[in-house]
Amino acid sequence: MDVGVIGVGTMGKNHVRVYSELKRVDGLYVTDVNSAAASRVALSNEAKVCSTLDELLDQVDVVSICVPTQFHHPVAMKVLAAGVCSVPEFLS
């Protein structure tokens, strides 16, 4: 499965690290408004950087939303509109 992490702050970095160690993950994608941070996290975890949320959503089956709380709703709405599952939905 292809997995995306939206936001690479403290929590996002942890999600990327864990996904990079899972055998079930075929492709790992990250995006963040701070493109330099996204690039650093991607490089250290063999992930691919997407410059936009839409680009990431075109590549993945599931995502972790790791943006600050005040941005969860608008990001989640875009994820749902794209037909992508959040990780808890996928695991149930």
N, C-alpha and C positions, 0 to 999 in steps of 0.2 A: 504494500500500500504506500501511497505517497502522502507525506505529512507536511503540514505547514505550521510555522509558529509566527504569530502576528505580534510583534513587539519583542525586543531582545534586551529588556532591562533585567533586573535581578531574577525575576521568576521566569522570564522568557529564556534566559541563558540556561537555566536548569532544565527546562523542557527540551531545548535543543540538545543538550548533552545527553539526556536520557534517551531521546529518540535515536540519536546517533549510535547508541549501543544496542538497539533492538534489532533482531534479525528480521522481524516482520516488516520493517520499514525499508522500502526500496529507494525512495527518493525523499530528501529532506530539503525543505525550502523555508527561507526566512524573509521577513520584510519588517522594516521599521522606518519611522520618519527620519531617524538619524542613520543615514546610509553608511556612514563610516563605522558605526557600531554594528550594523547588520553585517557588513563585510568582515569585520574582525571575528564575530561569532561564527559566521559561515566558514571562514578559513580554518578556524581551530576545530571545527566539527565536520568537515567535509560536506557542508551543505551548500545549496545554491541560493544566491541572493536574488530576490525579485524587487524591482524598483517601485512597484505599486502593489496595493492590495489586490486589485483586479488581476494583475499578472499572476500573483500567487494563487488566487482562487481558480484560475484556469488550469493549474498544474496539479492540484491536490485532491485527495479523497476526504481527508479530515484535517481539522486545524485545532490548535490551542490558541485561545485568545488571551494574550498576556499584556494587554495595554492597560494604562491606568484606568481605574474604576469608572471615572466619568465618561470614558470613551467606549465602554463595553457595549452599550445598547446600539449606537450607530454601527459599530463594527459587526456585531452579531446580526443585525438586520441585513447587512451586505452579504455576510456568510450564508445566511438562510436564503436570500434571494438568488444566490449563485447555486443553491442546491447542494452545498457542502455541509457535511456533518461536523459538529463539534466533537471532540474526543469522547466526552461522557456518553453522548448518544451512540457513538460507534461501538463502544465497549459493552453497552447493555444488550 
